């Protein structure tokens, strides 16, 4: 496998700048698409231009001024109206009396705009027809005007939704790419946890991640060297223990053999007791020596094993060992 080399690859901030670049590019394309859709809606007469009502009022003014009465059919689409007498009394129309009074006051002041609404005034013989309209794009069909927000708000909502969707998709995509690039570090951590040091990290292509991977490689080499040294020291220790155990077997055999020969000779009670102590403790040392050999050869577990013992026999064995130690110091055991 290819080994990590320091100071290679792209910086992490460049990786995120790439994400920002694609996001900005997507926003630009989204704006172009929305503008194109908006222009298509205008050309297909799905959306009426902002000055549509104003244009229709200009065309309908003469008819409204000369007709015997003002009816709803004369009023252009997207326009509300009210008929007021020359004395300011509300006569008819789609505007409320309050709205009509407000419009009448505007006429008295010579104003034609209030709260983003525009007003046109058509003079008749004994009355005035007030027309109220807006200068914003609107849908042609009443159904769309009823259930959809106005085209400007619709475009804004589509823009916001498009930006959110693009940001989400790009974040997921770049997040997966970053996760794949960091997968080597994750695998290295898992292998180190399982004490497996036989691995090599591939370069991710991002400099900061590769710097961390290089540190992992160095840590792995240092840990591998340390474990090798510990293993060699442990092997040397086992060899020394094995050699020592083998060296102990010869003098122990001689001691036990001579102690067994002494049993065949004429001895008083004290000598027999001493001789018995020598034989028993020689057997104990031989047992410990065998355990040392087992430890060095790793042939069996050296941990303590719980067994059931006869208490009276165990106490008697302890008493005999303590008597042997007491006799050496000329002490009396109670």
N, C-alpha and C positions, 0 to 999 in steps of 0.2 A: 504494500500500500504506500501511497504517497505520504511522506512525513510533513508535518507542519513546518513551514519556514516563516521566520519573523518578518514583520513589516511588509507584508504582501496583501493585496486585495483592496476592496473598497472600504472607505470609512463608513461607520454606522450612520452618521448624520447624512451622508450622501444617499444611503438607502432610504431614509425617511424623506429627503428632498425629492427623491424620485416619486414617492407616494404623493407628495404635495404637487409635483408637476402634473401627474396624471389626473389628480383631482381638479386642478385649475383647467387643464385641457378639457376635461369632461364638462366642467361648468360652462366654458366657452361654447362648446358644441351644443350644450343644452339651451343656452341663450339663443344661439343661431336657429336651433330647431323650433323653439317657441315663437321666435320672430317670424319664421317661415310659415308656421301654422296660423299665426295671427294674420299675416298677409293673405294667405290662402282663404281664410274665413271671410276677409273683406272682399276678395275678388269673387268668391262664390256667393256673396250676399247673405252669408250666415250671420255676420256681425255688421251692424250699421255703423257708419262713421260717427264721430263725436258731433259734427255739425249737421247731422241728418235732420233733427227736429228744427233747427234754425232755418235750414233751407226750405223745409216744407212749410214753415210759417210764412216765409217770404212769398211762396207761391199761393198760399191760401188767404193772405191778407185782404185782397180785393174782394174776394167772394164773401168773406166775413163782414166786411164794411158795407157792402151793398145789399146783402140779403135782408129779407123782412124780419127774420128772427135767427138767432144763433142756435144751431142744433149740434148734437154730438158727432154727426156724420161730417160736419164741416171742419172739425178740429183734427189736425194731423195726428198721426200716431206718435206716442211718447210725449204728448203735450197735455197738461191739465189746464182748465180754463175756468173763468168766472165772468159773468155778465153783471156789471154794476151800473146803477143810474148815475147821471151826472152829479147827483147830490151825495153819492157814496153809499147808496143802499144796495144791498146784495139782492140780486134777482134770481139767478140760476147759475148752474155750472158744477163741475166736479170738485172744485176747491171748497173747503169748508168756509163758513162765514168768517171765522177768525183768520184763516189764510187769505181770504179775499180782502179783509180789512187791512191786513199787513201789506198786501200788494197795492191797495189803494193809497196807503201812506207813502209807499215808495214812489208812486206816480206823482204824488203831490210834491215830493222832494226832487223829482227829476232823476231818480235812480232806477237802474235796470238790473241790479244784482244784489242778492242777499243769501248768505249761507250756501254758497256754491250753486245756487239756483239763479236762473236768468228769467227776465220778464220782458214780454213784448205787449204793447198796448195798441189796440185797434179802435179808433174813434168811430162811433156810429152817431145817428141823429140825436137820440136822447139818452144814450148809454155808452159805456166803454166795455169792450171785451178784453179781458186780461188773460194773456197766455203765459204759462210757466213751463219752463223746459230746462234740461241740463245739457252740458257740453261734455258728455262722456259716451264712449261706445256702448251700444246695447245690442242684445240679440234681436233678430227680426221677429221670431215667433214668440207669441205670448207665453207658451208653455215653458220655453227655455228661460224666459225672463222671470217666470214664477218660481221655478224649482232650482235654478242655478244662480250662483253669485254673478255679479256683473263681469264682463270679459276681463277687465283689468285685474280684479281680485282673483279670478280663475287662473289667469296667467301667473300671478304671484304665488298662488297655492301650488300650481304645477311646478314652478321653479323651486320652491322650498322642498317639495316632495322629491323632486329629481335630485337635488343636492344631497338630501339625506340618504336616498337609495345609493347614489354613487359613492358617497363616503363610506357607507356600510359595506358595499361590495368590495371596494378597494381595501378597506381595513381588514376584511376577512382574507382577501387574497394575499396581501402583504404579510398579515399575521401568520398565515400558513407557510409562506416562504421563509419567514424568519424562524419559525418553529423547525422547519426542515434543516435550516442552516445550524441550528443549535442542537440538533438531534445527536450529533457526535459527542457533545459534552455530556448529554444525558446518559448515553450508552457508556461513556468512560466512567461516570460516577457509579453506575450500577455494577460495572465490572470490578471497580476498586472495592465496592462494598462486599462483593463476593470473593475478594482476594484473588482476582484474576488480573495479572499484570501483563499478560501477553496480548497486547492490542496496540494499534497505531491509529491516530486521529487523522482524518482527511481534512484538507483545507476547506473552509466554508466559503471563502471569497470575501468575507467581511473582516477587516483588520482587527477590530477590537475582540471579536470572537476568537480569531486565530491566535491573538496574544494570550487569551485565557487558555486556549487549547495547548499552546506552547508551555504555559506554566504547568498544566496537567502532565504533559510529557516529561518535563523536568522533575516534577514531583514523583511520577511513576518510576523514573530511573533511580532517583534517590531512595525511594522505598524499596525498589528491587535490590539495590546494592546493600541496603541495611538488612533486608531479610536474608540475603545470601550470606552476609557476614554472620548473622545470628545462627543460621543453619550450620555454617562451618564450625562456629564455636560450640554449638550443641553437639555436633558430631564428634569433635575433639573431646568434649567432656564425657560423652558416652564411651568413647574408646579408652579414656583414662580410667573410668569406673570399671569397665570390663577387664582392663589389665590388672587393676588393683584387686578385683574380686578373684581373678585367677591366681594372683600372687598369694592371696590369703588362704586359698584352698590347701596348699601344700603344708604350711605349718599347722593348720587346723587338723589335717589328717594325722599328722605326726602326734599332736597333743591327744587327740581322741584315741589313737592306737595305743599310746603308752598308758593312758588312763584305763583303757580296757584291760591291758596286761596287768596293771596293778591290782585289778579286782581278783586275779587268780592267786595273788600272794597273800601271805598271812598278815592281816591288819587288825588293829584294835578298832573300837567303835568310832573314835574321833577321826582316824585316818579314812575309814570307810565313808564317813559323812563328807569329808573333804573331797574324796575321790568322786563321790556321786555328784557333788556340786560342779566339779570340773567337767564331767561327762555331759551333764544337762546343759550347762552354758556353752559348751563347745558345739552341741547340736543347735542351740539357738543362733550362735554366730554363723554356722553353716547355712541355716535357713535364711538369715539376713543376706549372706553372700549370694545365695541363689536368687533372692529378690533383686539384688544389685545387677546380676547378670541379666535377669529378665528385663529390668529397666533399660539397660544399655542396648539390649537387642530388640527392644520394643515388641516383645513376643506376647505380652499379656498386660492387662491393666494393673496398675500399681496402686489403685485407690483402695481404701479400706472397704472390707466386706463385712456386713453385719451377719453374725451367726448366733445361734442359741447355745449357751454353755451351761454346764452344771456348776452352780454357785459354790458348792462345798469344795469341789475339785479346784476351781479357780482360786478360791481363798487359800487353799493349801499350797498351791503353786506359788502364790505371792509370799506366803509365809516362809517357804523354803528359800526363795530368792533373798528375802530380807535377812534370814538367819545367816546365809552365806556372806552377805555384806557386813553383818554384825560381828561375825567371827573374825573377819579381817581386821576390824578395829578393836577387837576384844571387848565388845559391848554385849549386854544382855538384852535380848528381845522379849518384850512383854506384849 
